[in-house]
Amino acid sequence: MPVRNIYHVAVVQALIADGWTISNDPFYLAYGGRELYIDIGAEKVTIAAERNNEKIAVEIKNFLHLSPVTDL
């Protein structure tokens, strides 16, 4: 499991303040033969003319170190 970024708590608080529910912390994803742990998975129910479930995955980067995962 990866180490959390120094901005992790601030990003989680901002998502919650914007009405998102944190559903995965971290969010596991297998893609292209790699196992990835995206920092945060969140979802939000939007009520408009119809109900739509919106989901996002947030990867927090500070660019202090090189990463083997780029441009996915």
C-alpha positions in Angstrom: 0.0 0.0 0.0 1.5 3.4 -1.0 2.3 6.1 1.4 -0.1 9.0 1.6 0.8 12.3 0.0 1.2 15.3 2.3 -1.8 16.9 0.6 -4.1 13.9 1.2 -6.1 15.2 4.2 -6.6 18.6 2.6 -8.0 17.0 -0.6 -10.3 14.7 1.3 -11.6 17.6 3.3 -12.2 19.7 0.1 -14.1 16.8 -1.6 -16.3 16.3 1.5 -16.9 20.1 1.7 -18.1 19.9 -2.0 -20.6 17.2 -1.2 -18.6 14.1 -2.2 -18.7 10.9 -0.2 -15.4 9.2 0.1 -16.0 5.6 -0.9 -12.5 4.2 -1.2 -9.3 5.4 0.5 -7.3 4.2 -1.4 -9.1 3.1 -4.5 -7.7 -0.2 -6.0 -7.6 -0.5 -9.7 -6.0 -3.2 -12.0 -5.1 -1.8 -15.4 -2.7 -3.0 -18.1 -1.2 -5.7 -16.0 -0.5 -3.3 -13.1 -2.1 -3.1 -9.7 -2.8 0.6 -8.9 -3.8 2.3 -5.7 -5.4 5.6 -6.6 -5.5 7.9 -3.6 -9.2 8.5 -3.2 -12.4 7.1 -4.7 -15.5 9.3 -4.2 -19.1 9.5 -5.3 -21.8 12.1 -5.4 -25.5 11.8 -6.2 -26.6 14.7 -8.4 -30.3 15.5 -8.5 -31.4 17.4 -11.7 -34.0 16.4 -14.3 -33.1 12.9 -13.4 -30.8 11.1 -10.9 -27.3 10.4 -12.0 -24.6 8.8 -9.9 -21.3 10.4 -10.4 -18.0 8.8 -9.4 -14.5 10.0 -9.5 -11.0 8.7 -8.6 -8.5 11.2 -7.4 -4.7 10.7 -7.6 -2.8 13.3 -5.6 0.7 14.2 -7.0 3.3 16.5 -5.7 6.0 15.7 -8.3 8.8 15.3 -5.8 9.7 11.8 -7.1 9.5 9.9 -10.4 6.6 7.5 -10.8 6.6 4.3 -13.0 3.0 5.0 -13.8 2.5 7.9 -16.3 -0.1 8.8 -18.9 -2.6 6.1 -18.1 
